[in-house]
Amino acid sequence: MGLSIVVVFAIGAIFVANLFSSNQNEITIQELSVSSTDEVLQQVHDFGGLTLQLPGAFAQLSSDQAMALETEGYRIVEHNLVGLSAELPIMGGKTYKAMTFNGQVPGPTLRITQGDIVKMTLCIPDDEVQPHSIDEHASQLSATNFGAVDIGTCQTYIYKAEYAGVFKFHCEGINLAAMDQHVLSGMYGIIIVDPLNGYRKLMVEKTTIENGQVKIDRQFHSADALEFHLQFSQLYLDENGNYDQQALFLHHASQNTVNGLALGYTPNEDLNELIMGDPNKNIFVLQPWNSADLAQYQGKLMYVPTGQHVRLFVENQANEPLYFHLVGEIFDRVIQSNYVQAKGQDTHLIGGSQGVIIDLVFDEPGVYAAVNHDYGALFSGAAALFVAGDFFDLDISPSYAEALGNPSDAVPPMGKNSIAHPMINLHGLYTDERAAEVQEMIDNGQWQTVQSQD
């Protein structure tokens, strides 16, 4: 009973706001009487969600306002999303009932510059099973703008991105009802807002010997960097691949994922053949996505040259803390909210719905695992492997990144101070239809410039 009282108290103000009539002189208040959390959730569902309908709510930019700003010199960038349900694979040879933006998990990344006007349109097809919605963390819009978009309709949101950083976007369910299910079933993504004046050059602090004495040796790298994005999340599923809210409440994750896949950035049978001379002889202890028959889901490694400035955009999309660590390396710089938070750090704590930018240089050839250093999360899928330099002694010149390519779902669109990846491979939690679109963009050289398909 105590829990239900807390829940009712927490949502009571929202319900009262929701019951304003169109005549502001008349206020009708319903009294809710519930005895369990399940009844609260059921009444929220029956009520139609927690829709805020406050008189005179703050509005988003209108099309006319956006055009006026464009005339003044601001840039308008479009981000088109489609809400789609799909059956997608999980580690272990099973599938789950996913919810996606554009048929992929995570949704397409938007890359803009601070001060850009974002024109984001969400459409729900006629054959989709339920409405969806959007919440854009890069915006400063009243929550009243983020209501459900009905089946067979579209909604456009327009705002100016004033702050640089990495920001989450996600489905808010159906007027907040079932938001947890929609997000944790795959409806999330990131918006990268580059600083208006670009990123800063990177200083890496080393030591050297000078006249027999140990001295500080500060090495400077250009702001230009080879970039990756890593989005950590969890799946909470029953044995039939349906979302399990009770598992969420108990913090019992079925699998932990990076960019939608548990242990998706691991070697495959092609690398077994290349390195071991035998496709069936694994080079890593865990290779759940071995076979080329898995097409876009086959495991892929991420490749970087040694001595290269690398920039990681890391987002915690889900329900648990992310103790982000790169085994064998130290972060040379951690930026959050466009401010330096740490230098020379080995593990950085990232809360739910938070993102950071991590700069580093891989000094030595090797295999480095980007992990959630929560052991339960790590061993249930929250690990992704980087290979730096010619660790396997394959004498591939000039780099593995150019000869073997990097996975498409780990490569963000290019922005300020981005270095283009020399080769991209199809990889990701994509439907077959979306995989075909991504492959076409890769073939046309468009994947690093735009990741959405109108």
C-alpha positions as CSV (number, residue, x, y, z in Angstrom):
1,M,0.0,0.0,0.0
2,G,2.9,2.4,0.8
3,L,4.3,2.0,-2.7
4,S,1.0,2.8,-4.3
5,I,0.6,5.9,-2.2
6,V,4.0,7.1,-3.4
7,V,3.2,6.4,-7.0
8,V,-0.2,8.2,-6.8
9,F,1.4,11.2,-5.1
10,A,4.1,11.3,-7.8
11,I,1.7,11.3,-10.7
12,G,-1.1,13.2,-9.0
13,A,-0.1,16.6,-10.1
14,I,0.2,15.4,-13.7
15,F,-3.4,14.0,-13.6
16,V,-4.7,17.2,-12.1
17,A,-3.0,19.1,-14.9
18,N,-4.5,16.7,-17.4
19,L,-8.0,17.4,-16.2
20,F,-8.1,21.1,-17.0
21,S,-11.2,21.7,-19.2
22,S,-11.1,24.0,-22.3
23,N,-12.9,26.6,-20.1
24,Q,-10.1,27.7,-17.7
25,N,-12.8,28.7,-15.1
26,E,-13.9,25.1,-14.8
27,I,-11.5,22.6,-13.3
28,T,-12.6,19.0,-12.9
29,I,-10.6,16.6,-10.8
30,Q,-11.0,12.9,-10.8
31,E,-10.1,11.0,-7.6
32,L,-8.1,7.9,-8.2
33,S,-8.2,5.1,-5.8
34,V,-5.7,2.3,-6.3
35,S,-4.1,-0.4,-4.1
36,S,-1.2,-1.7,-6.2
37,T,1.3,-0.5,-8.7
38,D,-0.4,-2.7,-11.4
39,E,-3.6,-0.8,-10.8
40,V,-1.8,2.5,-11.2
41,L,-0.3,1.4,-14.5
42,Q,-3.6,0.1,-15.7
43,Q,-5.4,3.3,-14.8
44,V,-2.6,5.3,-16.6
45,H,-3.2,3.1,-19.7
46,D,-7.0,3.4,-19.5
47,F,-6.6,7.2,-19.0
48,G,-4.6,7.5,-22.2
49,G,-1.2,8.2,-20.7
50,L,0.1,11.1,-18.7
51,T,-0.6,13.8,-21.2
52,L,0.1,17.3,-20.0
53,Q,-2.5,19.8,-21.4
54,L,-1.6,23.0,-19.6
55,P,-3.1,26.3,-20.9
56,G,-0.6,28.4,-22.8
57,A,2.1,25.7,-22.9
58,F,5.4,26.7,-24.3
59,A,5.5,25.9,-28.0
60,Q,8.1,24.7,-30.4
61,L,9.4,26.9,-33.2
62,S,6.9,27.2,-36.1
63,S,7.8,26.7,-39.7
64,D,7.6,30.4,-40.3
65,Q,9.9,31.1,-37.3
66,A,12.4,28.5,-38.6
67,M,12.4,30.0,-42.1
68,A,13.0,33.5,-40.6
69,L,15.9,32.2,-38.6
70,E,17.3,30.5,-41.8
71,T,17.1,33.8,-43.6
72,E,19.1,35.4,-40.8
73,G,21.9,32.7,-41.4
74,Y,20.9,29.7,-39.2
75,R,21.0,26.3,-40.9
76,I,18.0,24.0,-40.9
77,V,18.8,20.2,-40.7
78,E,16.1,17.6,-41.2
79,H,15.9,14.3,-39.2
80,N,13.2,12.0,-40.5
81,L,12.2,9.0,-38.4
82,V,9.7,6.2,-38.9
83,G,8.3,4.2,-36.0
84,L,8.4,0.5,-36.8
85,S,8.0,-2.8,-34.9
86,A,10.1,-5.7,-36.0
87,E,11.4,-9.2,-35.0
88,L,15.1,-8.9,-34.5
89,P,17.8,-11.4,-33.3
90,I,19.5,-11.5,-29.9
91,M,22.6,-13.3,-28.7
92,G,21.8,-17.0,-28.4
93,G,20.0,-17.6,-31.6
94,K,16.6,-16.3,-30.5
95,T,14.7,-13.2,-31.5
96,Y,12.8,-10.5,-29.6
97,K,9.9,-8.2,-30.4
98,A,11.8,-4.9,-31.1
99,M,10.5,-1.4,-31.6
100,T,12.7,0.7,-33.9
101,F,13.3,4.0,-35.5
102,N,13.7,3.4,-39.3
103,G,14.1,-0.4,-38.8
104,Q,17.3,-0.2,-36.8
105,V,18.5,-0.2,-33.2
106,P,19.8,2.3,-32.2
107,G,18.0,4.8,-34.5
108,P,19.9,6.8,-37.1
109,T,22.4,9.3,-35.5
110,L,21.9,13.0,-36.3
111,R,25.0,15.1,-36.5
112,I,24.6,18.9,-36.4
113,T,26.5,22.0,-35.2
114,Q,25.6,24.1,-32.2
115,G,23.0,26.7,-33.3
116,D,21.5,24.6,-36.1
117,I,17.7,24.5,-36.4
118,V,16.5,20.8,-36.2
119,K,13.4,19.9,-38.1
120,M,12.5,16.4,-36.9
121,T,9.6,14.5,-38.4
122,L,8.3,11.3,-36.9
123,C,5.9,9.2,-39.0
124,I,3.9,6.1,-38.0
125,P,2.9,3.9,-41.0
126,D,-0.6,2.7,-41.6
127,D,0.4,-0.9,-40.8
128,E,2.2,-0.2,-37.5
129,V,0.7,-1.9,-34.5
130,Q,0.6,1.1,-32.2
131,P,1.4,4.8,-31.9
132,H,4.9,6.0,-30.9
133,S,6.4,9.4,-29.9
134,I,9.6,11.2,-29.5
135,D,11.6,13.1,-26.9
136,E,14.6,15.1,-28.1
137,H,17.0,15.7,-25.3
138,A,19.0,18.2,-27.4
139,S,15.9,20.5,-27.5
140,Q,14.4,22.9,-24.9
141,L,10.8,22.2,-25.7
142,S,8.0,21.8,-23.2
143,A,7.0,18.2,-22.6
144,T,3.6,19.0,-24.0
145,N,5.1,18.8,-27.5
146,F,6.1,15.2,-27.2
147,G,2.7,13.4,-27.3
148,A,1.9,10.3,-29.2
149,V,1.8,10.3,-33.0
150,D,-1.1,8.2,-34.1
151,I,-1.0,5.4,-36.7
152,G,-1.0,6.7,-40.2
153,T,0.1,10.2,-39.3
154,C,3.2,12.3,-38.9
155,Q,4.4,15.0,-36.5
156,T,7.1,17.6,-37.0
157,Y,9.1,19.2,-34.2
158,I,11.3,22.2,-34.8
159,Y,13.9,23.6,-32.4
160,K,17.3,25.3,-32.2
161,A,20.1,23.2,-30.7
162,E,21.8,25.7,-28.4
163,Y,24.2,23.4,-26.4
164,A,27.0,21.3,-27.7
165,G,27.3,17.6,-26.6
166,V,25.9,14.2,-27.0
167,F,22.1,14.0,-26.5
168,K,19.7,11.1,-26.3
169,F,16.4,10.9,-28.3
170,H,13.9,8.3,-27.5
171,C,10.2,7.2,-27.8
172,E,8.0,8.4,-24.9
173,G,5.6,5.6,-25.4
174,I,2.0,6.5,-25.8
175,N,1.8,9.8,-23.9
176,L,4.3,8.4,-21.4
177,A,2.4,5.2,-20.9
178,A,4.7,2.2,-21.6
179,M,7.7,4.5,-22.3
180,D,10.0,2.0,-20.6
181,Q,8.8,-0.8,-23.0
182,H,9.3,1.4,-26.1
183,V,12.8,2.6,-25.1
184,L,14.1,-0.7,-23.8
185,S,12.7,-2.5,-26.9
186,G,15.0,-0.3,-29.1
187,M,13.5,3.1,-29.7
188,Y,16.5,5.3,-28.9
189,G,19.3,7.1,-30.6
190,I,21.7,10.1,-30.3
191,I,22.1,13.6,-31.6
192,I,25.7,14.8,-31.7
193,V,25.9,18.6,-31.5
194,D,29.3,19.7,-32.4
195,P,30.7,22.9,-30.8
196,L,30.2,25.9,-33.0
197,N,34.0,26.6,-33.0
198,G,34.9,22.9,-33.4
199,Y,36.7,20.6,-31.0
200,R,39.9,21.5,-29.2
201,K,43.3,19.9,-29.9
202,L,44.3,17.0,-27.6
203,M,47.1,17.2,-25.2
204,V,48.5,13.8,-24.0
205,E,50.8,13.8,-21.0
206,K,53.7,11.4,-21.2
207,T,57.2,11.2,-19.6
208,T,60.6,11.1,-21.1
209,I,64.3,11.1,-20.0
210,E,66.2,14.3,-20.4
211,N,69.8,14.5,-19.1
212,G,69.2,11.5,-17.0
213,Q,66.1,12.9,-15.4
214,V,62.4,11.9,-15.8
215,K,60.6,14.9,-17.4
216,I,57.0,15.5,-18.4
217,D,56.6,15.2,-22.2
218,R,53.4,16.9,-23.4
219,Q,52.3,15.7,-26.8
220,F,49.8,17.5,-28.9
221,H,47.4,16.1,-31.4
222,S,45.2,17.9,-33.9
223,A,41.5,18.3,-33.0
224,D,40.8,16.1,-36.1
225,A,39.9,12.5,-35.0
226,L,38.8,9.1,-36.2
227,E,35.3,8.7,-34.5
228,F,33.0,6.0,-33.2
229,H,29.8,6.0,-31.3
230,L,28.9,3.4,-28.7
231,Q,25.4,3.3,-27.2
232,F,24.9,1.0,-24.2
233,S,21.5,-0.5,-23.2
234,Q,19.8,-3.5,-21.8
235,L,17.1,-5.9,-22.8
236,Y,14.4,-7.2,-20.4
237,L,12.7,-10.1,-22.0
238,D,10.6,-13.2,-21.2
239,E,11.3,-16.6,-22.7
240,N,9.2,-15.7,-25.8
241,G,11.1,-12.5,-26.5
242,N,8.4,-10.1,-25.2
243,Y,9.3,-7.2,-23.0
244,D,9.2,-8.1,-19.3
245,Q,8.4,-5.1,-17.1
246,Q,8.8,-7.1,-13.9
247,A,12.3,-8.0,-14.9
248,L,12.9,-4.2,-15.3
249,F,11.6,-3.4,-11.8
250,L,13.9,-6.1,-10.4
251,H,16.9,-4.9,-12.4
252,H,17.2,-8.4,-14.0
253,A,18.5,-7.7,-17.5
254,S,18.3,-10.5,-20.0
255,Q,21.2,-9.1,-22.0
256,N,23.4,-6.0,-22.1
257,T,24.0,-4.5,-25.5
258,V,26.3,-2.1,-27.3
259,N,24.6,-0.4,-30.3
260,G,21.8,-2.9,-30.0
261,L,23.8,-6.2,-30.0
262,A,25.2,-8.1,-27.1
263,L,28.9,-8.9,-27.9
264,G,28.3,-7.8,-31.5
265,Y,31.9,-6.4,-31.9
266,T,33.7,-9.7,-31.7
267,P,35.6,-11.7,-34.3
268,N,34.0,-13.9,-36.9
269,E,34.8,-16.9,-39.0
270,D,36.4,-14.7,-41.7
271,L,38.9,-13.5,-39.1
272,N,39.4,-17.0,-37.8
273,E,40.4,-18.0,-41.3
274,L,42.6,-15.0,-41.8
275,I,44.5,-15.2,-38.5
276,M,44.3,-18.9,-37.6
277,G,43.9,-20.5,-41.1
278,D,40.7,-22.2,-39.8
279,P,37.2,-20.6,-39.8
280,N,36.2,-22.9,-37.0
281,K,39.0,-22.0,-34.7
282,N,38.0,-19.0,-32.7
283,I,40.5,-16.4,-31.8
284,F,38.4,-15.0,-28.9
285,V,36.7,-16.7,-26.0
286,L,33.3,-15.3,-27.0
287,Q,32.2,-15.2,-30.6
288,P,28.4,-15.4,-30.7
289,W,28.0,-13.9,-34.2
290,N,30.5,-16.0,-36.1
291,S,28.9,-17.0,-39.4
292,A,28.8,-15.0,-42.6
293,D,25.3,-16.5,-43.0
294,L,24.2,-14.0,-40.3
295,A,24.7,-11.2,-42.9
296,Q,24.4,-7.8,-41.2
297,Y,24.5,-9.4,-37.8
298,Q,27.9,-11.1,-38.3
299,G,30.4,-10.0,-35.6
300,K,32.8,-7.1,-36.6
301,L,35.8,-5.6,-34.9
302,M,36.6,-1.9,-34.8
303,Y,40.1,-1.0,-36.1
304,V,42.2,2.1,-35.3
305,P,45.9,3.0,-36.1
306,T,48.2,3.5,-33.2
307,G,49.2,7.1,-32.6
308,Q,45.9,8.3,-34.0
309,H,43.6,10.7,-32.2
310,V,40.3,8.8,-31.6
311,R,37.1,10.3,-30.4
312,L,34.3,8.2,-28.9
313,F,30.7,9.4,-28.4
314,V,29.4,7.2,-25.6
315,E,25.8,7.2,-24.4
316,N,24.0,5.3,-21.7
317,Q,20.6,4.7,-23.1
318,A,19.1,2.4,-20.5
319,N,18.3,1.7,-16.9
320,E,21.6,0.9,-15.2
321,P,24.8,2.9,-14.5
322,L,27.5,2.6,-17.1
323,Y,31.0,2.3,-15.7
324,F,32.7,2.9,-19.0
325,H,36.2,1.4,-19.2
326,L,38.6,0.6,-22.1
327,V,40.6,-2.4,-20.9
328,G,44.3,-1.6,-21.4
329,E,44.0,2.1,-22.1
330,I,43.4,5.4,-20.3
331,F,41.2,8.2,-21.4
332,D,43.3,11.2,-22.3
333,R,40.2,13.5,-22.0
334,V,36.6,13.2,-21.0
335,I,34.1,15.9,-22.1
336,Q,30.6,16.2,-20.9
337,S,28.2,19.1,-21.6
338,N,31.1,20.6,-23.6
339,Y,33.3,20.9,-20.5
340,V,36.4,18.8,-19.6
341,Q,35.4,16.5,-16.8
342,A,38.6,14.4,-16.5
343,K,42.0,13.7,-17.9
344,G,44.1,10.6,-17.4
345,Q,41.0,8.6,-16.3
346,D,40.6,4.8,-16.5
347,T,36.8,4.5,-15.9
348,H,34.1,7.1,-16.2
349,L,30.7,6.8,-14.6
350,I,27.9,7.7,-17.0
351,G,24.3,7.8,-15.6
352,G,21.2,6.8,-17.4
353,S,20.4,9.0,-20.4
354,Q,23.8,10.7,-20.2
355,G,26.5,10.9,-22.8
356,V,30.2,11.8,-22.9
357,I,32.9,12.5,-25.5
358,I,36.1,10.6,-24.8
359,D,39.4,11.4,-26.6
360,L,42.3,9.0,-26.5
361,V,45.3,7.8,-28.5
362,F,46.1,4.1,-28.6
363,D,49.9,3.9,-28.0
364,E,50.6,0.2,-28.6
365,P,49.2,-2.5,-30.9
366,G,46.7,-4.7,-29.2
367,V,43.1,-5.7,-28.6
368,Y,41.2,-3.4,-26.3
369,A,37.7,-4.0,-24.9
370,A,35.3,-1.1,-24.4
371,V,33.1,-2.4,-21.5
372,N,30.7,-1.6,-18.8
373,H,32.8,-2.4,-15.8
374,D,29.8,-3.8,-14.0
375,Y,30.7,-7.5,-14.1
376,G,27.2,-8.7,-14.6
377,A,26.8,-6.3,-17.5
378,L,30.1,-7.1,-19.0
379,F,29.6,-10.9,-19.1
380,S,26.0,-10.5,-20.4
381,G,27.1,-8.6,-23.5
382,A,28.4,-5.1,-22.7
383,A,31.8,-5.4,-24.4
384,A,33.1,-4.2,-27.8
385,L,36.6,-4.9,-29.1
386,F,39.0,-2.4,-30.7
387,V,42.1,-3.6,-32.5
388,A,44.9,-1.0,-32.6
389,G,47.8,-1.3,-35.0
390,D,49.0,-4.5,-36.6
391,F,48.4,-6.7,-33.5
392,F,47.9,-9.9,-35.5
393,D,51.2,-9.4,-37.5
394,L,49.3,-9.5,-40.8
395,D,51.6,-6.9,-42.4
396,I,48.6,-5.0,-43.7
397,S,49.5,-1.5,-44.9
398,P,48.7,1.3,-44.1
399,S,46.2,0.1,-41.5
400,Y,43.5,-2.5,-40.7
401,A,40.9,0.2,-40.8
402,E,41.7,0.7,-44.5
403,A,42.1,-2.9,-45.4
404,L,39.4,-4.5,-43.3
405,G,37.0,-1.7,-42.7
406,N,34.9,-0.6,-39.7
407,P,31.3,-1.6,-38.9
408,S,28.6,0.8,-40.1
409,D,26.7,0.9,-36.9
410,A,29.7,2.2,-34.9
411,V,30.5,5.0,-37.4
412,P,28.7,8.4,-36.8
413,P,28.1,10.9,-39.6
414,M,31.0,13.2,-40.1
415,G,31.0,16.6,-38.4
416,K,33.5,19.2,-37.3
417,N,37.0,17.8,-37.0
418,S,36.0,14.3,-38.2
419,I,38.4,12.1,-40.1
420,A,36.7,9.9,-42.7
421,H,36.9,6.1,-42.2
422,P,38.6,4.7,-45.3
423,M,36.3,1.7,-45.5
424,I,32.9,0.8,-44.0
425,N,31.3,-2.6,-43.6
426,L,27.6,-3.4,-43.3
427,H,26.9,-4.3,-39.6
428,G,24.2,-3.6,-37.2
429,L,20.8,-4.6,-35.7
430,Y,19.0,-3.7,-38.9
431,T,15.9,-5.3,-40.5
432,D,16.7,-6.8,-43.9
433,E,15.0,-3.8,-45.6
434,R,17.0,-1.3,-43.6
435,A,20.2,-3.3,-44.2
436,A,19.6,-2.9,-47.9
437,E,19.2,0.9,-47.6
438,V,22.4,1.1,-45.5
439,Q,24.4,-1.0,-48.0
440,E,23.2,1.3,-50.7
441,M,24.4,4.4,-48.8
442,I,27.7,2.7,-48.1
443,D,28.2,1.9,-51.8
444,N,27.3,5.5,-52.7
445,G,29.7,6.9,-50.1
446,Q,26.8,8.5,-48.2
447,W,26.9,6.7,-44.9
448,Q,29.3,9.0,-43.2
449,T,27.5,12.1,-44.4
450,V,23.9,11.1,-43.6
451,Q,22.4,8.1,-41.8
452,S,18.7,8.7,-42.4
453,Q,16.7,7.7,-45.5
454,D,13.8,9.8,-46.6
